[in-house]
Amino acid sequence: MKKTKKLVSLLLIIALMATLAIGCTKEEPVIEDVPEVEDAPIVEESPEVEEDLNITTDVVVIGSGGAGLTAALEAKSAGKDVIIVEKMSIVGGNSLRATGGLNAGGTPQQEALGIEDSAEIHYEDTMKGGYEKNDPELVKTLTTDAPKAVEWLISIGADLSDVGKLGGSTNNRSHRPTGGAPVGPHIVEVLKENIEKENIEILLKTEATEILYEDNMVKGITAKDNEGNIITIEAKAVIIATGGFSANSEMVTELNSELAGFGTTNHPGATGDGIVMATKIGAATTQMEEIQTHPTVVPTNGYMITEAVRGNGAIIVNRDGKRFTNEMGTRDVVSEAILEQEKETAYLFFDDSVRESLSAIDGYIKMGLTTEGESIEEIAAALEINAENLKVTIDSYNTYVDAQEDTEFARPDLPRKLEKAKYYAIEIGPAIHHTMGGLKINSNAEVLNTSGDAINGLFAAGEVTGGVHGGNRLGGNAVADIIVFGRIAGKTAAEYIK
Ligand SMILES: Cc1cc2nc3c(=O)[nH]c(=O)nc-3n(C[C@H](O)[C@H](O)[C@H](O)COP(=O)(O)OP(=O)(O)OC[C@H]3O[C@@H](n4cnc5c(N)ncnc54)[C@H](O)[C@@H]3O)c2cc1C
């Protein structure tokens, strides 16, 4: 990699190296267990006396979540020099928090478990789940390439052999590690290991502030480190992978005032920077008002309980001890139903057999998120809810499982009875979870301008983009999105440079 030094002092270089090394520590509050970030790459060349740092590379990637890391690996494997800038002190963004799985239809992993599925059914579910507002071309790409995304992740070291079900999916297609362990930390760890193997630099605590655009093409970015030093990265292509904007309450409420006061499941860096930077140079956005709440978030601390708990058999009850919705409905519908209940929260309820089926649940128990009881009466007393009603609710639900038909709420999947003590409950309510809208891209991950033309040298992937998920994202489709479109962005950026 070529590094041109402009007026930069030896002290500044040492300070930058120290910043990168400090970036190895976990700083911002991340509730889940996350992989530690190891040594950040070090500037290798001998420093000169300089003031600002000017770096030249082929491709600069903004953001080190799943989309950014994936794009960087593909661009590097196409022979290009790549640098990633990440504003937080750790790698991974929201990708580190993903728990439930990665959706792909028609994989060998499904076949091994006797699950019949296909990219076509995945396509239909995604369009239906998004109320047909999705961009059909992008969904076609997502669903056709998702099995290849699983294959690619496995080829670079991932374990995705467990396959579960998340809301809105006809078949079990959410791929995750053995035993139902959280998918995000695992994938980020695998991607990070490969980034290190490929010697791709990640500049932590380095926030991209502007995309350089001249003569009708993108020329790189400017960024600043946490001490305010300006870094100019000259690049032939820029890949925006900055994630969504659920943690930017001002932006969210400007787009949807009904979400004022809602908490979020997102990491603090999900502030929509990529959208702001790209629109300044003429990029178009799409469906910005489509913002999703997740129904099962712990109100006291914003911790999201994965949909896989319901997928594996949990039900939701209110303070009367009664079910009130099809628990496997889409997130918007289940969120609305919870908001109609007393105190606008409800309880996710399950037994030991559900716990045994999903190792992520042991994490929730360890974190003290569950209320437990050896019997229905005991847990009802602990929750201070109507025990008699709860007993009737569970008995009826178990008869639906026996008959494989839910005559009350038409829940489509009834995987197991709730009859094995202990019993567990977690208080849950909706919080802002996913921003479906974002930068307008085509299926080559090129960012489009307001006339519908590709902006030369600008690519985007992941939650920063819009149109893939339409009016409602299905659980498991975002992790598929970041790998599928991250791969495309990396490859297309490399081809553009040729
Ligand atoms: C709690 C939780 C659970 C989830 N579970 C699932 C699941 O099971 N399945 C599923 O499909 N989806 C899930 N999702 C959604 C999914 O995790 C995200 O949509 C996806 O990971 C986003 O990936 P990304 O690479 O686009 O963005 P991110 O992973 O958020 O990465 C973006 C990165 O860009 C950085 N960045 C932002 N601005 C700048 C800037 N100006 N300069 C430099 N860096 C910048 C951020 O700090 C961040 O590290 C979940 C989300 C959450 C919050």
The ligand as an SDF file (V2000), in Angstrom:
LIG
                    3D

 53 58  0  0  0  0  0  0  0  0999 V2000
  -30.0330   -6.8830   18.6680 C   0  0  0  0  0  0  0  0  0  0  0  0
  -30.0710   -7.1810   17.1990 C   0  0  0  0  0  0  0  0  0  0  0  0
  -30.2660   -8.4860   16.7670 C   0  0  0  0  0  0  0  0  0  0  0  0
  -30.3400   -8.7850   15.4060 C   0  0  0  0  0  0  0  0  0  0  0  0
  -30.5040  -10.0780   14.9990 N   0  0  0  0  0  0  0  0  0  0  0  0
  -30.5580  -10.3550   13.6760 C   0  0  0  0  0  0  0  0  0  0  0  0
  -30.6600  -11.7020   13.2170 C   0  0  0  0  0  0  0  0  0  0  0  0
  -30.6440  -12.6460   13.9890 O   0  0  0  0  0  0  0  0  0  0  0  0
  -30.7500  -11.9140   11.8820 N   0  0  0  0  0  0  0  0  0  0  0  0
  -30.7490  -10.8960   10.9760 C   0  0  0  0  0  0  0  0  0  0  0  0
  -30.8420  -11.1520    9.7780 O   0  0  0  0  0  0  0  0  0  0  0  0
  -30.6040   -9.6150   11.3960 N   0  0  0  0  0  0  0  0  0  0  0  0
  -30.4910   -9.3290   12.7040 C   0  0  0  0  0  0  0  0  0  0  0  0
  -30.3360   -8.0410   13.1070 N   0  0  0  0  0  0  0  0  0  0  0  0
  -30.1140   -6.9960   12.0960 C   0  0  0  0  0  0  0  0  0  0  0  0
  -28.6780   -7.0700   11.5800 C   0  0  0  0  0  0  0  0  0  0  0  0
  -27.8140   -7.4120   12.6470 O   0  0  0  0  0  0  0  0  0  0  0  0
  -28.2110   -5.7490   10.9800 C   0  0  0  0  0  0  0  0  0  0  0  0
  -29.1650   -5.2570   10.0740 O   0  0  0  0  0  0  0  0  0  0  0  0
  -26.9140   -5.9580   10.2190 C   0  0  0  0  0  0  0  0  0  0  0  0
  -25.9860   -6.6300   11.0330 O   0  0  0  0  0  0  0  0  0  0  0  0
  -26.3360   -4.6310    9.7620 C   0  0  0  0  0  0  0  0  0  0  0  0
  -25.0520   -4.8880    9.2380 O   0  0  0  0  0  0  0  0  0  0  0  0
  -24.2510   -3.7270    8.5310 P   0  0  0  0  0  0  0  0  0  0  0  0
  -22.9120   -4.2780    8.2080 O   0  0  0  0  0  0  0  0  0  0  0  0
  -25.0520   -3.1280    7.4560 O   0  0  0  0  0  0  0  0  0  0  0  0
  -24.1310   -2.6150    9.6700 O   0  0  0  0  0  0  0  0  0  0  0  0
  -23.4440   -2.7230   11.0930 P   0  0  0  0  0  0  0  0  0  0  0  0
  -23.1630   -4.1110   11.4760 O   0  0  0  0  0  0  0  0  0  0  0  0
  -24.2410   -1.8980   12.0360 O   0  0  0  0  0  0  0  0  0  0  0  0
  -22.0340   -2.0260   10.8440 O   0  0  0  0  0  0  0  0  0  0  0  0
  -21.9330   -0.6720   10.4670 C   0  0  0  0  0  0  0  0  0  0  0  0
  -20.6290   -0.1410   11.0310 C   0  0  0  0  0  0  0  0  0  0  0  0
  -20.3560    1.1440   10.4580 O   0  0  0  0  0  0  0  0  0  0  0  0
  -19.8130    1.9750   11.4760 C   0  0  0  0  0  0  0  0  0  0  0  0
  -19.9850    3.3750   11.0860 N   0  0  0  0  0  0  0  0  0  0  0  0
  -21.1440    4.0790   11.0340 C   0  0  0  0  0  0  0  0  0  0  0  0
  -20.8900    5.3460   10.6460 N   0  0  0  0  0  0  0  0  0  0  0  0
  -19.5560    5.4290   10.4270 C   0  0  0  0  0  0  0  0  0  0  0  0
  -18.6870    6.4850   10.0070 C   0  0  0  0  0  0  0  0  0  0  0  0
  -19.1360    7.7320    9.7490 N   0  0  0  0  0  0  0  0  0  0  0  0
  -17.3660    6.2240    9.9020 N   0  0  0  0  0  0  0  0  0  0  0  0
  -16.8680    4.9870   10.1900 C   0  0  0  0  0  0  0  0  0  0  0  0
  -17.6380    3.9530   10.6190 N   0  0  0  0  0  0  0  0  0  0  0  0
  -18.9680    4.1770   10.7110 C   0  0  0  0  0  0  0  0  0  0  0  0
  -20.6100    1.5810   12.7000 C   0  0  0  0  0  0  0  0  0  0  0  0
  -19.9830    1.9890   13.8760 O   0  0  0  0  0  0  0  0  0  0  0  0
  -20.6860    0.0680   12.5420 C   0  0  0  0  0  0  0  0  0  0  0  0
  -19.6150   -0.5830   13.1540 O   0  0  0  0  0  0  0  0  0  0  0  0
  -30.2330   -7.7320   14.4670 C   0  0  0  0  0  0  0  0  0  0  0  0
  -30.0210   -6.4300   14.8950 C   0  0  0  0  0  0  0  0  0  0  0  0
  -29.9280   -6.1460   16.2460 C   0  0  0  0  0  0  0  0  0  0  0  0
  -29.7050   -4.7350   16.6820 C   0  0  0  0  0  0  0  0  0  0  0  0
  1  2  1  0
  2  3  1  0
  2 52  2  0
  3  4  2  0
  4  5  1  0
  4 50  1  0
  5  6  2  0
  6  7  1  0
  6 13  1  0
  7  8  2  0
  7  9  1  0
  9 10  1  0
 10 11  2  0
 10 12  1  0
 12 13  2  0
 13 14  1  0
 14 15  1  0
 14 50  1  0
 15 16  1  0
 16 17  1  0
 16 18  1  0
 18 19  1  0
 18 20  1  0
 20 21  1  0
 20 22  1  0
 22 23  1  0
 23 24  1  0
 24 25  2  0
 24 26  1  0
 24 27  1  0
 27 28  1  0
 28 29  2  0
 28 30  1  0
 28 31  1  0
 31 32  1  0
 32 33  1  0
 33 34  1  0
 33 48  1  0
 34 35  1  0
 35 36  1  0
 35 46  1  0
 36 37  1  0
 36 45  1  0
 37 38  2  0
 38 39  1  0
 39 40  1  0
 39 45  2  0
 40 41  1  0
 40 42  2  0
 42 43  1  0
 43 44  2  0
 44 45  1  0
 46 47  1  0
 46 48  1  0
 48 49  1  0
 50 51  2  0
 51 52  1  0
 52 53  1  0
M  END
$$$$
